[in-house]
Amino acid sequence: MEKEINAMENDYVCVKALQAGTQIIGLTRGGETKSHHTENLDKGEVLIMQFTERTSAIKVRGNAEVYTKFGIIKTEK
């Protein structure tokens, strides 16, 4: 239960695809950074993600809006 509560405290990031084929790539934490998960979004789709013990970075490839607690970031192709 404690692990679940800690997971809920991690930061969430939302990505809204502005074009079909936008890729979201989760990158691992640790000594060697590797891709561990990829999602492809169609235009208008939204993905809500969370940084975890395993995920230290998220890469967005394509036109999208990234919503964070710091504001909105627009990517460019």
N, C-alpha and C positions, 0 to 999 in steps of 0.2 A: 504494500500500500504506500509506503514512504517513497518508493521509486516512482510510482505513478504520480504522486503529488509533486515531486521534484520535476518531473517531465512537464507538468502543466505550467511550471514557472518559467520554462525556457521561452525565448523570443520566437514569435511567429512572423512569417513573411508571406505576403500574398502576391501572386503574379497573375496579371490579366494579359492574355495574348492579344496583340493588335493585328496579328496576321496568322494565317494557318501555317503549321509547321514550326511554331516556336518551341525550342527545346529548353528543358530545365534539367540540369545535371547536378546531382548531389555528390559532393567530394568528401572523402574520409578524413578523419582526424588522425594524427600520429606522425611518426617519423617519415613515412612515405605517403604523400597525398595521391589517392586514386579515385577514379569515378566509381561509385557504387550503385547509382540508380539514375535512370533517365526517363523523363516523361516528354511526350510530344503533345502540344496543345493546339487546338483549332482556334480560329479567330473568335474572340469573345469568351473563351473558356477561362476559368479561374482555378488556380491551384494554391492551396494553403499549406505551407510547409513550416517545419519547426527544426531548429538546431538541436542536436542531441549529443549524447556521448560519442556516437559514431559519425555524425555529420558536422563538419566544421565550416564548410563553405558551400555556396550554391551558385552555379553559373547559369546565366540566362543567355541563350543564343537566339536572336531574332528580335522583332519589334514587340515590345511589351511595356507595361507599367508595373513597377515593383513597389508595393506598399509595405512600409516598415514603420516602426515607432518613431523614426526620424523624419518621415515624410515620404513623398512619392518620387521615384526615380524613373525616368523614361529611357529605355534603351534605344539604340539606333542600329540599323542593319549595316 
